[in-house]
């Protein structure tokens, strides 16, 4: 009897141990099934927010940026022409992004242009505050050319400052309209614009008035110093575009154009016939088409 009693006690102890292990495992499984706010193991995506689905048909558009978005020099010399703006213009020959997305009638009441000729990235937070006030479904951004187009390369906006200004602009929007989508255009290739326009006598005369002197001053000077000056401006534009891509990538509702505007080869037909630097009506239409293709794509186009 004693042997049996000892054996029974051993069996009961073993069963109790196994039961404890099973209950412990069940408890862990239940915790995993329910989930908590603790971080998962390294490499786990537990607790991360899914990227929201991109809305390919936003119901309103606000534009921020510089002279390109204002249609500068597209209709007459040294004058804004917002009706031909690639982002919000009403001109039927351009068919702006807003018109393509919303239709002509709705675009007239549900699109706003807060861009300003001469604006730099430092001006974008204030523009973004204006845009946020109308709670747009989509905000278009085209800024940075004036940060590189300074009197001299030494006076160009430092890259770190450019980044801080753009981040502030995005924070300004997010505080007021957290679900607004943002489409960011790359800074144009200023060196290519110099190359395309330098053969036009009228354009070069207008350049002397001070348009993008860091790149366009002494356009026929091909000596080493001038070549290096233009190269430094080009390098800065490339750096600005890297900032735009990086900051946009950290925002779940932002799309960068993948360098589409920078890569586009504007020719004489797409450039203003007054300054051979800003987009003409045809150039504005090309910008609108590029933006529309990327805004309406289900996945980002790289």
C-alpha positions in Angstrom: 0.0 0.0 0.0 2.8 2.3 0.8 4.4 1.7 -2.6 1.1 2.4 -4.3 0.6 5.6 -2.3 4.1 6.8 -3.2 3.6 6.0 -6.8 0.2 7.8 -6.9 1.7 10.9 -5.3 4.4 10.9 -8.0 1.8 10.6 -10.7 -0.3 13.4 -9.2 2.8 15.6 -9.1 3.7 14.9 -12.7 0.1 15.6 -13.8 0.1 18.9 -11.9 3.3 19.9 -13.6 2.1 19.1 -17.1 -1.2 21.0 -16.3 0.7 24.1 -15.2 2.8 24.1 -18.4 -0.3 23.7 -20.5 -2.1 26.5 -18.6 0.9 28.7 -19.0 1.1 28.1 -22.7 -2.7 28.8 -23.1 -2.3 32.0 -21.2 0.5 33.1 -23.6 -1.6 32.1 -26.6 -4.5 34.1 -25.2 -2.3 37.1 -24.7 -1.0 36.9 -28.3 -4.5 36.4 -29.6 -5.9 39.4 -27.8 -2.8 41.6 -28.2 -1.6 44.4 -26.1 0.3 47.6 -26.7 3.7 46.1 -26.0 6.2 46.0 -28.9 6.6 42.7 -30.7 9.9 40.9 -31.2 12.6 42.5 -33.4 11.4 42.5 -37.0 7.7 42.2 -35.9 5.1 44.6 -37.4 2.8 44.1 -34.4 1.4 47.4 -33.2 2.3 49.4 -36.3 -0.4 51.4 -38.1 -1.2 50.2 -41.7 -0.6 52.7 -44.4 -3.9 54.3 -45.3 -5.2 53.6 -48.8 -4.4 56.4 -51.2 -7.5 58.2 -52.5 -7.2 58.5 -56.2 -10.1 60.9 -56.5 -9.8 63.6 -53.8 -12.7 66.1 -53.7 -10.7 69.3 -53.4 -7.2 70.6 -54.2 -5.1 73.3 -52.6 -1.7 74.4 -54.1 1.3 75.8 -52.4 4.7 76.7 -53.8 6.3 79.3 -56.0 6.1 81.1 -59.4 5.7 77.9 -61.4 2.4 77.2 -59.7 1.4 80.8 -60.3 1.9 80.4 -64.0 4.5 83.1 -64.0 5.6 84.3 -67.5 3.2 81.9 -69.2 0.8 84.6 -70.5 2.8 87.8 -70.5 6.3 89.0 -69.5 7.1 89.1 -65.7 3.5 88.5 -64.7 1.6 85.8 -62.9 -1.1 83.9 -64.8 -2.8 81.6 -62.3 -5.5 80.6 -64.7 -2.9 78.4 -66.5 -1.4 76.9 -63.3 -0.7 73.2 -63.7 -2.3 72.7 -60.2 -5.5 74.8 -60.1 -5.8 76.7 -63.3 -9.0 77.0 -65.3 -7.5 77.3 -68.8 -9.0 74.6 -71.1 -5.7 74.2 -73.0 -3.8 73.3 -69.8 -6.5 71.1 -68.1 -5.0 71.6 -64.6 -4.8 68.8 -62.1 -7.8 70.2 -60.3 -9.9 70.3 -63.5 -8.8 66.7 -64.3 -9.6 65.5 -60.9 -12.8 67.5 -60.1 -14.2 68.6 -63.4 -14.3 72.2 -64.5 -17.3 73.3 -62.4 -16.3 71.8 -59.1 -12.6 72.9 -59.6 -13.9 76.5 -59.8 -15.3 76.2 -56.2 -13.1 73.5 -54.6 -9.5 74.4 -55.6 -7.3 77.1 -54.2 -3.9 78.5 -55.2 -1.8 79.8 -52.3 1.5 79.7 -54.1 3.5 83.0 -54.4 6.0 84.1 -57.0 9.5 84.3 -55.4 8.5 82.0 -52.5 11.2 79.8 -50.9 10.7 76.8 -48.7 10.8 79.1 -45.7 7.5 80.5 -46.9 5.8 77.2 -47.2 4.6 76.8 -43.5 2.6 80.0 -43.9 1.2 78.9 -47.2 0.4 75.5 -45.7 -1.5 77.2 -42.9 -3.7 78.9 -45.5 -4.3 75.6 -47.2 -5.2 73.9 -44.0 -7.9 76.5 -43.3 -10.0 75.1 -46.3 -9.5 71.4 -45.3 -8.4 70.2 -48.7 -8.5 66.6 -49.8 -5.2 67.1 -51.6 -2.4 69.6 -51.3 0.1 70.0 -54.1 3.7 71.2 -53.3 6.1 72.6 -55.8 8.8 74.6 -54.0 12.6 74.8 -53.9 13.7 76.4 -57.1 14.0 79.8 -55.5 16.1 78.3 -52.7 18.7 77.4 -55.4 18.0 80.5 -57.6 19.8 83.1 -55.5 22.2 85.9 -56.5 25.1 83.6 -55.9 25.6 79.9 -54.9 26.8 81.0 -51.5 23.4 82.5 -50.8 21.5 79.3 -51.6 19.4 77.9 -48.7 21.4 75.4 -46.7 20.1 71.8 -47.1 19.5 71.4 -43.3 17.5 74.6 -43.3 15.5 73.5 -46.3 14.7 70.2 -44.6 13.6 72.0 -41.4 11.3 74.3 -43.3 9.7 71.5 -45.2 9.2 69.5 -42.0 7.6 72.5 -40.4 5.2 72.9 -43.3 4.2 69.3 -43.1 3.6 69.6 -39.3 1.5 72.7 -39.9 -0.8 70.8 -42.2 -1.0 67.7 -40.1 -2.0 69.7 -37.0 -5.1 71.0 -38.8 -5.9 68.4 -41.5 -4.3 65.1 -40.5 -6.0 63.2 -43.3 -5.2 65.5 -46.2 -3.1 63.9 -48.9 0.0 65.6 -50.2 1.6 65.4 -53.7 5.1 66.7 -53.8 6.8 67.7 -57.1 10.5 67.6 -57.5 12.5 70.8 -58.1 13.1 71.2 -61.9 16.6 70.6 -63.4 17.8 74.2 -63.5 20.9 73.3 -65.4 18.9 71.7 -68.2 16.7 74.9 -68.3 19.9 77.0 -68.7 21.1 74.7 -71.5 17.7 74.9 -73.3 17.3 78.6 -73.0 20.8 80.0 -73.5 20.5 79.9 -77.3 17.6 82.4 -77.3 18.6 86.1 -77.4 15.3 87.4 -75.9 15.5 84.9 -73.0 19.0 85.9 -72.2 18.0 89.6 -72.1 15.2 88.7 -69.6 17.7 86.7 -67.5 19.8 89.8 -67.0 16.9 91.2 -65.0 17.9 88.8 -62.2 16.1 85.5 -62.9 18.0 82.7 -61.2 21.3 84.5 -61.3 23.2 81.6 -59.5 22.5 79.5 -62.6 21.7 81.9 -65.4 24.2 84.7 -64.9 26.6 85.1 -67.9 24.9 82.2 -69.7 27.5 82.1 -72.5 30.4 81.8 -70.1 31.8 78.3 -70.3 35.0 78.9 -68.4 35.9 76.7 -65.4 34.6 79.1 -62.7 31.2 79.5 -64.4 30.9 75.8 -65.0 31.7 75.1 -61.4 29.1 77.7 -60.3 26.4 75.9 -62.3 27.5 72.5 -61.0 27.2 73.7 -57.4 23.6 74.9 -58.0 22.8 71.6 -59.7 24.2 69.6 -56.8 22.1 71.7 -54.4 18.9 71.0 -56.4 19.7 67.3 -56.3 20.1 67.5 -52.5 16.8 69.4 -52.2 15.0 66.7 -54.1 16.5 64.1 -51.8 15.1 66.0 -48.8 11.6 66.2 -50.4 11.6 62.5 -51.1 12.8 61.6 -47.6 10.4 63.9 -45.7 7.5 62.8 -47.8 8.3 59.1 -47.3 7.9 59.6 -43.5 4.3 60.8 -44.0 1.8 58.0 -44.6 -0.4 60.3 -46.8 2.3 61.9 -48.9 3.5 61.0 -52.4 6.7 62.3 -54.0 6.8 62.4 -57.8 9.9 60.2 -58.0 11.9 62.9 -59.7 9.5 63.2 -62.6 9.7 67.0 -62.9 13.4 67.0 -62.5 13.8 64.4 -65.2 11.4 66.0 -67.7 13.2 67.6 -70.7 11.4 70.9 -71.2 12.1 72.2 -74.7 11.3 75.5 -76.5 7.6 74.6 -76.8 7.3 74.0 -73.1 9.2 77.1 -72.0 7.9 80.6 -71.7 8.7 82.6 -74.8 9.4 85.6 -72.6 12.1 84.2 -70.3 12.8 80.7 -71.7 12.9 79.4 -68.1 9.5 79.1 -66.6 6.9 76.7 -68.2 4.7 78.0 -71.0 1.1 77.0 -71.2 2.2 73.8 -72.9 4.7 73.2 -70.1 2.1 73.8 -67.5 -0.1 71.2 -69.3 2.7 68.7 -69.2 3.1 69.3 -65.4 -0.6 68.7 -64.9 -0.5 65.5 -66.8 2.5 64.2 -64.8 0.7 65.0 -61.6 -2.6 63.5 -62.6 -1.0 60.3 -63.6 0.7 60.0 -60.2 -2.2 61.2 -58.1 -4.6 58.7 -59.7 -2.3 55.7 -59.6 -3.2 53.1 -57.0 0.5 52.6 -56.1 3.3 55.2 -56.2 5.0 55.5 -59.6 8.8 55.5 -59.2 
